[in-house]
Amino acid sequence: MSTKATFYHAGCPVCVAAERTVAEALDRSKYNVEIVHLGQQKGRVAEAEKAGVKSVPALVINGQPFHINHGADLSVLK
């Protein structure tokens, strides 16, 4: 059984670079990775907030948010 990991981003250059790194780094046999582009899926901003995401790009694994860099505050995506 794989662990769910959700990668939230906004499509900015920092986010896209982080997405590539995450996609290459996580072992897909251990992690079920979902990529969520909040710029295109604005309806999922509240979900990201509830998961503890403050800025993107961010990776949430087992309910724990990991902020990878600072591309954009979540507040600007609302």
C-alpha positions as a Markdown table, in Angstrom:
| # | Residue | x | y | z |
|---|---|---|---|---|
| 1 | Met | 0.0 | 0.0 | 0.0 |
| 2 | Ser | 1.4 | 3.4 | -0.9 |
| 3 | Thr | 1.2 | 6.6 | 1.1 |
| 4 | Lys | -0.8 | 9.5 | -0.3 |
| 5 | Ala | 1.3 | 12.6 | -1.1 |
| 6 | Thr | -0.3 | 15.8 | -2.5 |
| 7 | Phe | 1.9 | 18.4 | -4.1 |
| 8 | Tyr | 0.2 | 21.8 | -4.3 |
| 9 | His | 1.5 | 24.5 | -6.6 |
| 10 | Ala | 0.5 | 27.6 | -8.5 |
| 11 | Gly | 2.3 | 27.1 | -11.8 |
| 12 | Cys | 5.0 | 29.7 | -11.2 |
| 13 | Pro | 8.6 | 28.9 | -12.2 |
| 14 | Val | 9.6 | 28.1 | -8.5 |
| 15 | Cys | 6.6 | 25.7 | -8.3 |
| 16 | Val | 7.3 | 24.0 | -11.7 |
| 17 | Ala | 10.9 | 23.4 | -10.7 |
| 18 | Ala | 9.8 | 21.9 | -7.4 |
| 19 | Glu | 7.2 | 19.7 | -9.1 |
| 20 | Arg | 9.9 | 18.2 | -11.3 |
| 21 | Thr | 12.2 | 17.6 | -8.4 |
| 22 | Val | 9.4 | 16.0 | -6.3 |
| 23 | Ala | 8.2 | 13.9 | -9.2 |
| 24 | Glu | 11.7 | 12.5 | -9.7 |
| 25 | Ala | 12.6 | 12.1 | -6.0 |
| 26 | Leu | 9.5 | 10.3 | -4.6 |
| 27 | Asp | 9.5 | 6.5 | -5.1 |
| 28 | Arg | 6.1 | 5.9 | -6.8 |
| 29 | Ser | 6.0 | 2.4 | -5.4 |
| 30 | Lys | 5.8 | 4.0 | -1.9 |
| 31 | Tyr | 3.9 | 7.2 | -2.6 |
| 32 | Asn | 0.7 | 7.9 | -4.5 |
| 33 | Val | 1.5 | 11.4 | -5.6 |
| 34 | Glu | -1.3 | 13.8 | -6.7 |
| 35 | Ile | -0.3 | 17.1 | -8.3 |
| 36 | Val | -2.7 | 20.0 | -7.7 |
| 37 | His | -2.3 | 23.2 | -9.7 |
| 38 | Leu | -4.2 | 25.7 | -7.5 |
| 39 | Gly | -4.0 | 28.3 | -10.3 |
| 40 | Gln | -6.2 | 26.0 | -12.4 |
| 41 | Gln | -8.1 | 24.3 | -9.5 |
| 42 | Lys | -9.1 | 27.2 | -7.3 |
| 43 | Gly | -11.8 | 25.1 | -5.7 |
| 44 | Arg | -9.1 | 23.1 | -3.9 |
| 45 | Val | -7.5 | 26.1 | -2.2 |
| 46 | Ala | -9.6 | 25.5 | 0.9 |
| 47 | Glu | -8.5 | 21.9 | 1.0 |
| 48 | Ala | -4.8 | 23.0 | 0.9 |
| 49 | Glu | -5.5 | 25.5 | 3.7 |
| 50 | Lys | -7.2 | 22.8 | 5.8 |
| 51 | Ala | -4.1 | 20.6 | 5.2 |
| 52 | Gly | -1.9 | 23.4 | 6.7 |
| 53 | Val | -0.5 | 24.8 | 3.5 |
| 54 | Lys | 0.5 | 28.5 | 3.9 |
| 55 | Ser | 2.4 | 29.0 | 0.6 |
| 56 | Val | 3.2 | 27.0 | -2.5 |
| 57 | Pro | 4.9 | 24.9 | -3.6 |
| 58 | Ala | 4.1 | 22.5 | -0.8 |
| 59 | Leu | 4.0 | 18.8 | -0.3 |
| 60 | Val | 1.6 | 17.2 | 2.1 |
| 61 | Ile | 2.4 | 13.7 | 3.2 |
| 62 | Asn | 0.3 | 11.9 | 5.9 |
| 63 | Gly | -1.3 | 15.2 | 6.8 |
| 64 | Gln | 2.0 | 16.9 | 7.4 |
| 65 | Pro | 2.7 | 20.0 | 5.1 |
| 66 | Phe | 6.2 | 20.6 | 3.9 |
| 67 | His | 6.8 | 24.0 | 2.4 |
| 68 | Ile | 9.5 | 23.6 | -0.3 |
| 69 | Asn | 10.3 | 27.2 | -1.3 |
| 70 | His | 8.3 | 30.4 | -1.5 |
| 71 | Gly | 6.5 | 30.8 | -4.8 |
| 72 | Ala | 3.3 | 32.4 | -3.6 |
| 73 | Asp | 1.2 | 32.8 | -0.5 |
| 74 | Leu | -2.0 | 30.8 | -0.5 |
| 75 | Ser | -3.9 | 33.9 | 0.2 |
| 76 | Val | -3.2 | 35.3 | -3.4 |
| 77 | Leu | -4.7 | 32.2 | -4.9 |
| 78 | Lys | -8.2 | 32.8 | -3.5 |
